[in-house]
Amino acid sequence: MELCIYKLTSFQKESNGGNEAGVVLDSDLLTDKDMLRIASEVGYSETAFVSKSKCADFKVRFFTPTDEVPLCGHATIATFNLLLKKGLIGNGIYTQETKMGILNIDVKKNTVFMEQNTPIYGEYLKEKDVKNCFYDTDWLNQKLPILILSTGMREIFLPIKSVRELNGLKPNIDEIIKISKKYKVIGIHAFSLSNDDADAYGRNFAPIVGINEESATGTSNGALGCYFNKYINNDKYDFIFRQGYSMNKPSEIITKLMIQDKKINSVWVGGNAKII
């Protein structure tokens, strides 16, 4: 059977925005080397490979051009939008087997939401720990903590004092790789509070897995909602996060938190996707 590689973009805010992902259906016979080669040839930040699962509706694996990663939000959104458009699923709740466990997917007509793990709050970092990761100076929002947080993948959440400073950051890729190895994280998600109808704008750097910067990162923005709920407004459960503006690829991600007894018991991140 001829292999078909679909190309989609997820989380578009404007026509030139979003984050591209490759999706390969019926990938049961592909080896790890095959998947890595295909992801490298496609060249997007992630490519998703869909196969049969014994414990969920679908098994999905995610590869960057250089590595396999356990989960990818925008590639999941792309995958289930594609399955819907191909008539392989309808609206409803589905399950996805990933290397982060079995996650629920809520498929609607124009939006797909992916469930993430509940948050794990990790170590606090100091300014001196991250100051060499960017060539700029005086960019940190001192009122908020620098925190390692995970709803699927450990990541450093770095508060920046303004959107202007955020968009002006010049990353030191070697230093970001070094700190990623030191703290066993996938990268840095820098963000700044917003004065418009979004809650925050962000930039995501994960060079340790071959992604110097990404225009829309579902897993990170799910975790960012948990950060907001804990440190900024614990009465807020729905968030609009924007990313990719520094790359001229405007993107918008919706994060929803489900709260029970004042604790987060599920995290959902969602958005649109279209075939390129």
C-alpha positions in Angstrom: 0.0 0.0 0.0 1.3 3.4 -1.0 2.1 5.6 2.0 0.2 8.9 2.1 1.6 11.7 4.2 -1.0 14.4 5.0 0.1 17.9 5.9 -2.0 20.1 8.1 -1.8 23.3 10.1 -3.2 23.6 13.6 -4.3 26.5 15.8 -4.5 29.1 13.1 -5.4 32.6 14.3 -4.9 34.1 10.8 -4.5 32.6 7.4 -0.7 32.6 7.6 -0.6 31.3 11.1 -0.8 28.0 13.0 1.7 25.2 13.3 2.2 22.6 10.6 2.2 18.9 11.3 2.6 15.8 9.2 0.1 12.9 9.7 0.6 9.4 8.5 -2.4 7.0 8.7 -2.1 3.2 8.7 1.5 3.3 9.9 1.3 -0.1 11.7 4.1 -1.6 9.5 6.5 1.3 9.8 9.6 0.8 12.0 11.0 3.5 14.3 13.7 4.2 11.7 11.0 4.6 9.0 9.1 7.1 11.2 12.1 9.1 12.0 13.2 9.2 8.3 9.7 10.3 7.2 9.5 13.0 10.0 12.9 14.3 8.9 11.8 14.4 5.2 8.6 16.2 6.1 10.6 18.7 8.1 7.8 20.0 10.4 8.3 20.3 14.1 6.3 17.1 14.6 4.8 14.3 12.4 2.1 12.0 13.9 1.9 8.3 13.0 -1.4 6.6 13.5 -1.8 2.8 14.0 -4.2 0.3 15.6 -4.3 0.1 19.4 -5.3 -2.8 21.7 -6.3 -0.4 24.5 -7.6 2.7 22.8 -9.3 3.8 19.6 -6.0 4.8 18.0 -2.3 4.6 18.8 -0.4 7.7 17.9 3.4 8.3 18.0 5.1 11.6 17.4 8.5 12.3 15.8 10.4 15.5 15.4 13.0 15.6 12.6 15.6 14.3 15.1 13.8 12.4 17.9 10.6 10.7 19.1 8.6 12.8 21.7 6.0 11.2 24.0 3.2 13.7 23.1 2.4 16.6 20.8 -0.6 18.8 21.1 -0.8 20.4 17.7 -0.1 17.1 15.9 -2.9 15.5 17.9 -5.3 18.3 16.9 -4.2 17.8 13.3 -4.6 14.0 13.4 -8.1 14.0 14.7 -9.2 16.8 12.5 -7.9 14.7 9.6 -9.7 11.6 10.8 -12.9 13.6 11.0 -12.5 15.1 7.5 -11.7 11.7 6.0 -14.9 10.3 7.5 -13.1 7.8 9.7 -14.6 9.3 12.9 -17.5 11.5 13.7 -18.1 14.0 16.5 -17.7 12.5 20.0 -15.1 11.3 22.6 -12.2 9.1 21.4 -9.2 7.6 23.1 -5.6 8.0 22.0 -2.8 5.7 23.1 0.5 7.7 23.5 3.7 7.2 25.4 2.2 9.5 28.0 -0.7 7.1 28.5 -4.2 6.9 27.2 -5.7 10.3 26.7 -9.3 11.4 25.7 -10.0 13.4 22.6 -13.2 15.5 22.2 -14.0 15.9 18.5 -16.4 18.6 17.5 -17.3 20.0 14.1 -14.7 22.7 14.0 -12.6 22.1 17.1 -10.7 19.2 18.6 -9.7 19.1 22.3 -7.0 16.9 23.7 -7.0 15.8 27.3 -3.6 16.1 29.1 -2.4 14.7 32.4 -3.1 16.6 35.6 -0.3 19.0 36.5 2.9 18.1 38.2 4.5 21.2 39.7 8.3 20.8 39.8 11.3 22.8 40.8 11.5 26.6 41.2 14.4 28.1 39.3 16.2 31.4 39.9 17.0 34.1 37.4 20.7 33.1 37.4 19.7 29.7 36.2 18.1 31.0 33.0 19.8 34.3 32.4 22.2 32.9 29.8 19.4 31.3 27.7 18.7 34.7 26.0 21.1 37.3 24.8 18.8 40.1 26.0 18.8 41.5 29.5 16.2 42.8 31.9 13.3 40.8 30.4 12.1 38.8 33.5 8.8 39.4 35.2 10.1 39.3 38.8 6.5 39.1 40.3 6.0 35.5 39.0 8.0 32.3 39.6 10.2 30.5 37.1 8.8 27.0 37.4 9.2 23.5 35.9 5.7 22.2 35.2 4.3 19.2 33.3 0.9 18.1 32.0 2.7 15.5 29.9 6.2 16.8 29.4 8.5 18.7 31.8 9.1 22.2 30.7 10.5 25.5 32.2 7.8 28.2 32.3 9.5 31.6 32.1 7.5 34.8 32.8 8.5 37.8 30.7 7.6 41.3 31.8 5.9 42.5 28.5 4.8 41.2 25.2 7.2 43.6 23.5 10.1 42.1 25.6 8.8 38.6 24.8 8.8 39.2 21.0 12.3 40.7 21.3 13.9 37.8 23.0 17.0 36.4 21.2 17.5 32.8 22.3 20.9 31.3 22.9 20.2 27.8 21.5 23.3 26.2 23.0 22.4 27.4 26.5 18.8 26.3 26.2 20.0 22.8 25.3 22.4 22.9 28.2 19.7 23.8 30.7 17.2 21.3 29.2 19.7 18.5 29.8 20.5 19.8 33.3 16.8 19.8 34.5 15.6 17.0 32.2 13.0 19.2 30.5 12.0 19.4 26.8 12.6 23.2 26.7 11.4 26.6 27.7 8.0 28.2 27.3 8.4 31.9 27.7 5.2 33.9 28.2 3.9 37.4 29.0 0.5 38.5 30.3 -1.7 40.2 27.8 -3.7 43.5 27.7 -6.1 42.3 25.0 -8.7 39.6 24.7 -6.0 36.8 25.1 -4.7 35.8 28.5 -1.1 35.6 27.4 1.3 35.4 24.5 4.0 32.8 24.4 7.1 31.6 22.7 8.3 28.0 22.8 11.9 26.8 22.5 12.8 23.1 22.4 16.1 22.8 20.6 17.0 19.6 22.5 14.6 17.8 20.2 15.4 19.8 17.1 12.8 22.6 17.5 14.6 25.9 17.9 11.2 27.7 18.1 7.6 26.5 17.6 4.6 28.6 16.5 1.9 26.8 18.5 2.5 24.2 21.2 -0.6 22.5 22.6 1.0 20.6 25.5 2.8 23.7 26.8 -0.3 25.9 26.7 -2.3 23.2 28.6 0.3 23.4 31.3 0.3 27.2 31.1 -3.3 27.2 32.1 -2.4 25.3 35.2 0.3 27.9 36.0 -2.2 30.7 35.6 -4.8 28.9 37.8 -2.2 28.4 40.6 -0.2 31.7 40.5 -2.3 34.3 38.8 -6.1 33.7 39.1 -7.4 30.5 40.8 -11.0 31.4 39.9 -10.2 31.2 36.2 -10.5 27.9 34.3 -10.8 28.9 30.6 -7.9 30.6 28.8 -7.0 32.0 25.4 -3.2 31.8 24.6 -1.5 33.1 21.5 1.8 32.1 20.1 3.9 32.4 16.9 3.6 36.2 16.5 7.4 36.6 16.6 7.6 34.1 13.7 4.8 35.8 11.7 2.6 32.7 12.2 -0.2 33.9 14.5 -1.7 31.0 16.5 -4.4 30.7 19.1 -4.8 27.8 21.6 -7.7 27.3 23.9 -7.1 25.7 27.3 -9.8 24.5 29.6 -9.4 23.2 33.2 -11.9 21.0 34.9 -11.9 21.7 38.7 -13.3 19.5 41.5 -12.9 20.3 45.2 -10.6 23.2 44.2 -8.2 20.8 42.4 -7.5 20.4 38.7 -8.8 17.0 37.7 -8.4 17.3 34.0 -6.7 19.6 31.5 -7.9 20.1 27.9 -6.3 22.0 25.1 -7.9 22.6 21.7 -8.2 24.4 18.4 -8.8 24.1 14.7 -6.8 22.4 11.9 -7.0 22.4 8.2 -5.3 20.3 5.4 -2.7 22.3 3.6 
